[in-house]
């Protein structure tokens, strides 16, 4: 068993999640403390400025330094607050910050310098966990399904685990441990962008803005006709593939309500691709803290919706935990992705090991 720290920063560009797990890459023995450290505004701006980049520039190099520094600072703060020396950590799984994801071009880019982070922390670091899958023709996303399987071993099947970050994705888990996973459509990204532009707030806290608005049903139906929803999985998205533009012209509250309904509708449309129906939808990620979105998902899917927290999982730390888990799998040469999760031609390992 290894004590591993997972580090995650999602497409919502909120900040750095740090979480400790003890695992052999197949079973999770224990969960340790976690911490979320928001990005400073200047770091967030530097990341957003390079979304969509496909080659290094002064701006991408500056953003990478900022991301690496923010992750190192977050780990040190976690170590200090928890009283856990970094010398007791065997491995760090470093996702980095996705700025561009174009698997159709066999290209994905997560900025963050694994070698610099390992040197800074004095701990082995594994990064570049998506690259090998994308290079082989896979979607490179989602990566968390094999961790979802480890968590859900004792739950009734089939079930689906939904992560609502900037983009939303699902992991369908069958009774025989079979996995199907894919991005479903927009998550919090367009809602966040709308709130920033139209309400002067970084996100819709507790879904309160959407709760005061009215869903534009005609727009929602047109949104449902987007060709992405009919595409057979595996499939994945860049954060910018779905924007808030389809709510343009609505008031701030009505736009937030309509975009929130769109995220829920995309999940309901995703269910058409499941090998068998599910009775339970387990919601994690930032969306699990949005009661308006949870109600919309229950209404659209007509299923039982529970949050990861209600199952005793740490929904806020789950993705960070997953990257610690994946780092151990990478070190052991175990598969991170599968034909049913990313469309890779075969089960694929991946990651790059950086010594301190």
N, C-alpha and C positions, 0 to 999 in steps of 0.2 A: 504494500500500500504506500501511496505517496501523498504528501501534503502539498497541494498545488493551489496556486492563486490564479483565478480567471479574471481577465480584464476585458471589459466590453464597453464600446461606445457606439450607439446605434445611429441610424440615419436621421433621427430626430435632433441629433447634435445637442443633447441635453447636458452631457457630462460623462464622467468615467464611473463605471460600476466596478467594484472590487469585491471578490467573494472567495472564501476558502472552502475547499472540499478535500476530503480524504477518500481516495479512490484508486483502484487498479485499472481504471479505464473500462471496466465492465460492470462493476458494482460500486455503489456509493456507500461508504461505511458511515460517514458522518459529514454534517454540514458545519462549517465554522462561521464566524462573524462576517458581515458584509458592510460595505459603505458605498454611498454615492457621493461623488464630489462634482458639483456643477462646473462646467467650463466657464472661465472668465469670458466676459463679453468680447474682448479682443480676440481670444482664441476662437470663439464661435464665429466671429466675422471672418477670420482668416480661413477657416474651413469652408464656410459657405461660398467664399470668393473663388474657390477652386473646384466646386462641384462641376462634374462633366469633363474635367481635364483628362487628356490622354497621353501627355508627355510632360517630362519635368520642366519646370520653369522656376524662376526665382520665387514666385508666389507659392508653388507647391512645396518647394524646399523649406520655405519659411513656415508654412502650415504644418509640415511634417515635424519640424523642430518643436513647434508649439504643442502638437499632439503628444509627441514623445515626452516632453517636459511635463505636461499635464498628467500623463499616466504615471511617471516616476514620482511626482509630488503626491498623487493620490495614494499610491502604494505606501509611501513613507508615512503619510498621515494615518492610513489604516494601521500600519505597524505601531505607530506611536499611541494611537487611541486605544488599540486593543492590547497593548503590552506584549505583542508577539514579535520576537526578533526575526528579521528576514533570513538570518542564518539557519532558522528551523524550517524554511520553505524549500522544498525539493525542486520546484519547477513553477514557472509562470507561463500561462497561456495568454498571449497578447493578440487580440483580434485586430487592433488598429482602427482607423476611421475610414469607412468606405467613402470615397469621393466620386467614383465612377464604376458602374457595373454594366458591362456590355458583353454578356456571354456569347451572343451571336457573332461577335468579333473575336471570341476566345480571349476576352480582356476583362480583367477586374483589377481594381486598385484600391488597396487599403493602406493609407499612409500611416507611418509610424516606424521608427528605426529600431528593429529588434536587437541589433548588436549594441546600439547605444544604450538601450534600456537594460540589457543584461549587464553591461559594464557599470552603469549607474547604480543598479540595485545589488550587484554582486550575486545574482541568482541566474541559473539557466533560464532562457526565454525561448519559447517556440512561437513563431509568428508565421505569416503567409499561409494560413490554413485553408484558403479557398483556391489558391493559384493552380495547384496540380489538377484539381477537378475541372476547372475551366479550360486548362490547356488540353485536357483529354476530351473535351467536347461536352462536359457537364455544365449545368447552370451555375454551379458554385454556391448555390443557396437552395433551400435553407440547410444550415449545418447542424442545427440543434436536435433534429429528430432522434438520433441514436441516444441522446441524453434523455429526451422525453420517454423513450422506451425503458431506460433504466429506472426512471422515476415511477412509471406507471405499471410496473410488473404485477402489483397486487390489486389493480383496479379492474372492474368488469370491462370487457371488450365487446365489440369495437368501441373506441372512443376517439375523440379528436381534441388535440391540444392546439389552441390558437394563440399565437404571439402577435399582439398589436403594438408594433413600434411605428416608425415612420411609414413603413410598408407592413402589411399584415401577411402572415403565412400560417399554414396549418400543417399539423402532423396527424395523419390518420393511422391508428394502430389497430391491427387486426388481432383476432383471437390466437393466431399462430405466430405472433410477433412480427408479422409482415408490416412494412412501412410504406406509406405513400405521403409525400410531402411536396408542397409547392406554395409559391406566393399567390395570394388570392386577389390582391388589388391594393387600393390605398389603405393605409392605417391612420395614424395620427398626422402624417405629414401635411396633407392638404388642409386639415382642420387647423393645425398650428399656423400654417402660412396665412390662412384666412384671418385668424385671430390677430396675427401680427399686423397685417395690412389694414384690417377693417375695424379692429377694436383696441389696438394698441397694447395687446397683451400677448405674452409668449405662447400661451396655449389656453385651451378652454378648461380652466380649473373646475374639476368635478362635473364637467358638462353643463355648467350653469347657464352659459350663453345659449347653447343649443336648446336647453330645456325651456327657454322663454320664446323660442322661435317656432315657426310652422314649416314643415317639410313641403317643398314644392314637388308634388307628386309627378307632374308632367316631366320635369327635369330628371327626377329619379328614374322614371321609366326609360327615358332616352339614354341615361347613363348606363342602364342595365344592358343596353344593346352593344356596348363596347366590345370589339372583337376579341379582346384579351380573355374575356370570361368564357368564350366558347372553345378557346384553345385547350387541347388535351395536355394534362401535365406529363412530365415535369415542365415547369415554367417559372421564371423569376423576373423581377422588376428592378429597375433603377428607381431611386426615390422620386426622380423627376418625371417618370412615365405617366403618373397621374397627378395633375395639378388641381388647384382650386378654381380654375378658370370657368368650369361649368356652372359655378354658382354666381358668376359675375352678374351684376344687376340686381341682386337681392339685397335686402337689408342685412346688417351684421348678424342679428340673431337668426333670421330665416336662412341665411347662407350657412351658418354653423350647424343648424338643425339638418339642412339638406345634405351637407357633406358628411355629417355623422351617420345619417341614414344610408348614404352611399357606401361607407365602410361596412356597415352591417349587411346591406344587400349583396355586396361582393362575397361575403362569407356564405350567405344562403345560396348564391349561384355556384360557389365552389363545391357545395355538397352534391351537386349533380355528378361530380367526378369521383365520388367515394365508391369503393368496391362494395360496400354494404352500409346501410344507414346507421347513424349513431344516435343514441338517446341523450348523450351528455357532451356538452361543449365546455372545455376547461380553458378559461381565458387568463392569459398572463401578459406581461409587458405593461407599458404605460396605460394602455386602454382599459386594463382591469380596474383602474382607479377612476374611471369615468362612468358614473351610474347611468347617465343618459345613453351612452353607447351600449352598456350592458343590456338595458331595456330594449334598445333597438335590435340588438343581436337576438335576444329571446323572441321578439316579435317576428323578425324576418326568418329565422331558422325554425321556429316552432319547436325548439328543443329545450332541454334543461340546461341552463347556463350557470356554471359555478366558476368562481375565481380560483386561481392556483392557491391563494391563501386559505380558502375554505378547505382544501385538501391537506393543509399543513406544509405546502410548498412555499418557499419564499419567492413569490412572483416577481418582486423587484430585482432579486439577485439571480434569478434562474438563468438568464443568458450568460451572465458572468461565470456562474458555476459551470455552465456547459463548456465554456472555453478552457477552464481548468481541466475538466474531464477530457475534452478533446486533445489537449496538450499531452496528457498521459497516453491516450490512444496513439497519438502521433509518435511519441517516444518508443512505444512498444511495436510500432508498425501495424497497428490494427486499423481497419477501415474507418474512415470518417464519413464517407458518403457512399451511396448505393444507387443502382439504376432506378429504384423507385422513389428516391428522394431528390436527386439532382439530374437524373437522366445520364449519368456517367456510364460508359460502356461496361464497367465492371466495378465491384467494390474498390474504392480508392482510399489510400492513405494520403498524407500530405503534411505540410508544415515544414518550417525551416528552424533548425536548432542553432541557437546562439549561446556560446559559452561566455561566462562573465569575463 
